[in-house]
Amino acid sequence: MRQPLTRELHDLLERGRDRQLRLAVTGLSRSGKTAFLTSLVNQLRHAGLEARLDLLPAARDGRLLGARRVEQHDLGVPRFPFDRAMSALDDHPPRWPEPTRGISELRLVLRYRPLRPGLMSGETRRLTLDLFDYPGEWLLDLPLLGHDYPSWSRSQTGHGDAREALFADWHREVATLDPAQEVDEGRLAEIAERYAEGLRAAREAGFSDLQPGRFLLPGELEGAPVLQFFPLPGIADADPAQLAQLPPESLYATLARRFRHYQQHIVRPFYRDHFRRFDRQIVLVDILGALNAGPERFEDLSRALGRLMQSFDYGRRSLLSRLFAPRIDRLAIAATKADHVTPEQHARMTGLLETLLAEPLKDLHFANVPVRALSLAAIRATEAREVNHQGQRQSALRGTTLAGEEALLFPGEVPSRLPDADFWARQGFTFTAFRPLPRDGGALPHIRMDAALDWLIGDKLQ
């Protein structure tokens, strides 16, 4: 029993000295969280050796000596599968790592020389960096905490014809239901499965704003009654007093009860035990995938991100808050897969991301929370080239598609502001998925991972 107590005391002391940092890597499905975490660990492990981290001053100046993995704080949480991810990247041909299927954590200890050493020559210090990863599907449940069952039911309608068509089977089933009827458990489970099928189809079609998230990735809750509920269209317009008088065995009362149980026993503990204790956060956004999928998917991504950003605690930290009530005091938002467009388009990606998150960013600035937007590629999959097209030099990308075909192409222009109807009518943007570039045993090739690291941890390495 002494070892856990010692570890707890050590962590408390390190946080008091501002030498421990908890970093959340946040993003929706397919945003590249696994690739980002894998690259982050790889870059820090190779700092001072093969890694090119010129935008991280501690590394550029030779003060960052490297990092090593150590035993994490919470032994009940699976360790982030870094070795398995690197094994996939080192395959012939290289493969993208498998996406996250559950909560994972990883602890690094960074060793560095301070910018202003003390009296002792050659002084070194350590920074403990805790990294947290979660399935993107589960993140989408956080906004549920702001709803009751009728308001949540209302929020799940009116998302566009393309998305509604994917729920056609569920709509036919739910249209026959009477909220006051006595619940039929077998029938309820069948209709809940139709709703889950619609969510899965919507995810495959590129939609992001999908709830409940555990329906998409149930984990240990597979088959549990807590995952057997669904919204009731039109219920938000019903008389609340009449709904309250319905008997406990009615369909409405059963669905509302399961929604509350899901809210209180699945979502709230997840938020309380994990997200509320982060110090810093990076939000990854697959903006290119949304552009490629069309206007409804792009609007859906905007709505999902707006709701998600409202679910976190942001604010400056004092010593006491750092010890006992941490809040996110620095945020990065990153448009991922920047290597899938030509270099001159990177600034446009960043501008579009800032526009997409304009309202949440205003709230963060009002709260005096430092925020930085950037575009990056955690693991490069293409190389920039120039080609001669009709007598003019034009930027292009060279890479290998997932099907194994060599490609040299120009994917199109990224809009620098929110795309309008004219853009969608004429847009020629083609997002092609590529294999990761092979590495030669050293640091993974990247774009601006050093800039992200500098923003997220650079001030702690001075």
Disulfide bonds with the S-S distance in Angstrom:
none
